[in-house]
Amino acid sequence: MTQNRYSDPDCAAIYRAIYERRDIPDPIDPKILVRLLDAAHHAPSVGFMQPWRFIRISCQNLRKAIHGLVEQERIRTAQALSEREDEFMKLKVEGIMECPVVLVAALCERRDQYVFGRRTLPEMDLASLACAIQNMWLAARAEGLGLGWVSMFEPEALKNLLNMPEDSQPIAILCLGHVEKFYDKPMLEQEQWEDRKDLNTLLFENTWDTPCR
Ligand SMILES: Cc1cc2nc3c(=O)[nH]c(=O)nc-3n(C[C@H](O)[C@H](O)[C@H](O)COP(=O)(O)O)c2cc1C
């Protein structure tokens, strides 16, 4: 056991939030929202660039317009899925009009000036934003809240709607709220859309596709 290890209960709480975190979303205490945003802001980021920006959508008309964009993309996604179209249309893939808080998580403008850790892998800005959203997701679970990540939208259309700079990029629409019940398993697993892969099939030793012994 290393001296830096958390106590057993603290460790158990971290794993509990990881396993019980669920993607689904009545008013949210503003103090909790600040805590969640602060958790996001303490995520790791490449070169400490902190590329995340969060736009809170408090205007109802804007929320409706965002919902409209998502609905358009939901239909296009269904069409692209061809034989799974009907099955897809039955899934709940967003909660924009029902949830108490909608946030748009975005990458900031002028990211090219950040070279540290991004010279060969510029997408590490996106990885950093994903870490921030994951922090918020886990903190939300610990607070008893659900968070839905919606990625079905045309980014340019959302960027225009929110008056975002040309070189910024909206990445996620986050639907935050209280949930009646957290699913025991991912909803997509429960609805037989996809199964969780066996971890052993994802682990290699030394070279690609060589199973771990
Ligand atoms: C990058 C990313 C994008 C996602 N986009 C959507 C989405 O557009 N709509 C949706 O219903 N869920 C979306 N999800 C949620 C996943 O469907 C969900 O995380 C997955 O099914 C596993 O379920 P769990 O989060 O409850 O464990 C997204 C998740 C991630 C990480």
PDBQT file of the ligand as one rigid body, heavy atoms in Angstrom, charges set to zero:
ROOT
HETATM    1  C1  LIG A 301     -18.786  11.333 -25.917  1.00  0.00    +0.000 C 
HETATM    2  C2  LIG A 301     -20.138  10.844 -25.534  1.00  0.00    +0.000 A 
HETATM    3  C3  LIG A 301     -21.250  11.239 -26.267  1.00  0.00    +0.000 A 
HETATM    4  C4  LIG A 301     -22.533  10.794 -25.908  1.00  0.00    +0.000 A 
HETATM    5  N1  LIG A 301     -23.633  11.209 -26.625  1.00  0.00    +0.000 NA
HETATM    6  C5  LIG A 301     -24.876  10.791 -26.266  1.00  0.00    +0.000 A 
HETATM    7  C6  LIG A 301     -26.040  11.248 -26.950  1.00  0.00    +0.000 A 
HETATM    8  O1  LIG A 301     -25.992  12.048 -27.890  1.00  0.00    +0.000 OA
HETATM    9  N2  LIG A 301     -27.251  10.824 -26.515  1.00  0.00    +0.000 N 
HETATM   10  C7  LIG A 301     -27.368   9.943 -25.477  1.00  0.00    +0.000 A 
HETATM   11  O2  LIG A 301     -28.499   9.564 -25.132  1.00  0.00    +0.000 OA
HETATM   12  N3  LIG A 301     -26.292   9.516 -24.783  1.00  0.00    +0.000 NA
HETATM   13  C8  LIG A 301     -25.056   9.923 -25.178  1.00  0.00    +0.000 A 
HETATM   14  N4  LIG A 301     -23.943   9.488 -24.472  1.00  0.00    +0.000 N 
HETATM   15  C9  LIG A 301     -24.136   8.564 -23.333  1.00  0.00    +0.000 C 
HETATM   16  C10 LIG A 301     -23.787   7.134 -23.690  1.00  0.00    +0.000 C 
HETATM   17  O3  LIG A 301     -24.799   6.585 -24.496  1.00  0.00    +0.000 OA
HETATM   18  C11 LIG A 301     -23.666   6.362 -22.375  1.00  0.00    +0.000 C 
HETATM   19  O4  LIG A 301     -22.601   6.932 -21.631  1.00  0.00    +0.000 OA
HETATM   20  C12 LIG A 301     -23.378   4.901 -22.609  1.00  0.00    +0.000 C 
HETATM   21  O5  LIG A 301     -24.489   4.288 -23.181  1.00  0.00    +0.000 OA
HETATM   22  C13 LIG A 301     -23.027   4.154 -21.307  1.00  0.00    +0.000 C 
HETATM   23  O6  LIG A 301     -24.033   4.332 -20.355  1.00  0.00    +0.000 OA
HETATM   24  P1  LIG A 301     -23.736   4.958 -18.907  1.00  0.00    +0.000 P 
HETATM   25  O7  LIG A 301     -23.156   6.334 -19.168  1.00  0.00    +0.000 OA
HETATM   26  O8  LIG A 301     -25.089   5.012 -18.241  1.00  0.00    +0.000 OA
HETATM   27  O9  LIG A 301     -22.743   4.047 -18.237  1.00  0.00    +0.000 OA
HETATM   28  C14 LIG A 301     -22.684   9.920 -24.812  1.00  0.00    +0.000 A 
HETATM   29  C15 LIG A 301     -21.547   9.560 -24.055  1.00  0.00    +0.000 A 
HETATM   30  C16 LIG A 301     -20.300  10.014 -24.404  1.00  0.00    +0.000 A 
HETATM   31  C17 LIG A 301     -19.111   9.606 -23.566  1.00  0.00    +0.000 C 
ENDROOT
TORSDOF 0
